[in-house]
Amino acid sequence: MQILLIILYREDLLDEVLTALVEMEITGASVLDGTSMERVLSEHVPIFAGLWDALGSGGGQTRTIVAQIENRSLFEPLIRLLKEAGADFMDPKIGKVFTLPVDQYIEPDDGVNP
C-alpha cells in the first residue's frame, strides 16, 4: 500500500486531477487547502518579502490531495493520464506528485471507512 500525495500549485487543474483519480479508480481522497511557506513568510516576516520578490517565487495557495493506492504500478499510468488532462507534473509550476510506502495500517473492523 502507498500514500499518494499531490501538491497542486494550479487550482484551476483541480477538477482534472480529481477526474483522473476517479478514472484510475482511486477514490476516497482528501483535498486539503494550503498556503505556501513563501507566502506565509513574506506576510508574517517582512525581511523575507523582499527576498521572495527578488527570486520571483512568491508562492501562493495550494491544494494537497492525499489518497491511498493499493499498488505502486498505478503511479506511472496516473502520471500519463494527468499529463493528457493538462496537469504535466514535469512542469514545476504545476506542482509535485509522489508516493510514500505505508508500513502499518489499521483496518476498521466495523466495515465503515471514514
C-alpha positions as CSV (number, residue, x, y, z in Angstrom):
1,M,0.0,0.0,0.0
2,Q,1.1,3.5,-0.8
3,I,0.0,7.0,0.1
4,L,-0.3,9.2,-2.9
5,L,0.4,12.9,-2.3
6,I,-0.3,15.5,-5.0
7,I,0.7,19.1,-4.2
8,L,-1.1,21.2,-6.8
9,Y,0.0,24.8,-7.3
10,R,-2.6,25.5,-10.0
11,E,-6.1,25.3,-8.5
12,D,-7.6,25.6,-12.0
13,L,-6.4,22.0,-12.6
14,L,-8.1,20.5,-9.5
15,D,-11.1,19.1,-11.4
16,E,-8.8,17.5,-14.0
17,V,-6.7,15.9,-11.2
18,L,-9.7,14.5,-9.3
19,T,-11.2,13.2,-12.6
20,A,-8.0,11.4,-13.4
21,L,-8.0,9.8,-9.9
22,V,-11.6,8.6,-10.4
23,E,-10.7,7.2,-13.8
24,M,-7.9,5.2,-12.2
25,E,-10.4,4.0,-9.6
26,I,-8.5,5.9,-6.8
27,T,-11.3,7.1,-4.6
28,G,-11.6,8.3,-1.0
29,A,-9.0,11.0,-1.4
30,S,-8.9,14.1,0.8
31,V,-8.3,17.6,-0.6
32,L,-6.6,20.0,1.7
33,D,-6.3,23.8,1.3
34,G,-2.8,25.1,1.9
35,T,-0.6,28.2,1.7
36,S,3.0,28.1,0.5
37,M,5.7,28.7,3.0
38,E,6.9,31.6,0.9
39,R,3.6,33.3,1.1
40,V,3.4,32.9,4.9
41,L,6.9,34.1,5.5
42,S,6.5,37.1,3.2
43,E,3.3,38.1,5.0
44,H,4.5,37.5,8.6
45,V,8.2,38.0,8.4
46,P,8.8,41.2,6.4
47,I,12.5,40.5,5.8
48,F,11.5,37.6,3.6
49,A,9.1,39.6,1.5
50,G,11.8,41.3,-0.5
51,L,13.8,38.0,-0.9
52,W,10.8,36.1,-2.4
53,D,10.1,39.1,-4.7
54,A,13.7,39.2,-5.9
55,L,13.7,35.5,-6.6
56,G,10.3,35.7,-8.3
57,S,8.9,32.9,-6.2
58,G,6.1,34.5,-4.2
59,G,4.2,31.2,-3.8
60,G,0.5,31.1,-3.2
61,Q,-2.4,28.9,-2.5
62,T,-2.0,25.1,-2.9
63,R,-4.2,22.1,-2.9
64,T,-2.9,18.9,-1.5
65,I,-4.6,15.7,-2.4
66,V,-4.0,12.6,-0.2
67,A,-5.1,9.2,-1.3
68,Q,-4.4,5.6,-0.6
69,I,-3.3,3.4,-3.5
70,E,-3.0,-0.3,-3.2
71,N,-0.4,-0.9,-5.9
72,R,2.6,1.1,-6.9
73,S,2.0,0.1,-10.5
74,L,-0.8,2.6,-10.7
75,F,1.6,5.6,-10.4
76,E,3.0,5.7,-13.9
77,P,-0.4,5.3,-15.7
78,L,-1.8,8.0,-13.4
79,I,1.1,10.4,-14.3
80,R,0.4,9.8,-18.0
81,L,-3.4,10.4,-17.5
82,L,-2.7,13.6,-15.6
83,K,-0.4,14.8,-18.4
84,E,-3.1,14.1,-21.0
85,A,-5.5,16.1,-18.9
86,G,-3.2,19.1,-18.8
87,A,-1.6,18.5,-15.5
88,D,2.0,17.7,-16.6
89,F,3.9,17.4,-13.3
90,M,7.2,17.7,-15.2
91,D,6.4,21.4,-15.2
92,P,7.4,22.7,-11.8
93,K,4.7,25.4,-11.9
94,I,2.0,22.6,-11.8
95,G,3.1,21.0,-8.6
96,K,4.6,17.8,-7.2
97,V,3.4,14.3,-7.0
98,F,4.9,11.4,-5.1
99,T,4.1,8.2,-3.1
100,L,5.2,7.1,0.3
101,P,5.1,3.5,1.5
102,V,2.8,2.6,4.3
103,D,4.4,0.4,6.9
104,Q,1.4,0.0,9.2
105,Y,-2.3,0.3,8.7
106,I,-5.3,-0.4,10.9
107,E,-8.3,-1.6,9.0
108,P,-11.6,-0.8,10.8
109,D,-13.4,-4.0,11.7
110,D,-16.9,-2.4,11.5
111,G,-16.7,-2.2,7.7
112,V,-17.1,1.6,7.8
113,N,-14.2,3.7,6.4
114,P,-14.1,7.3,7.5
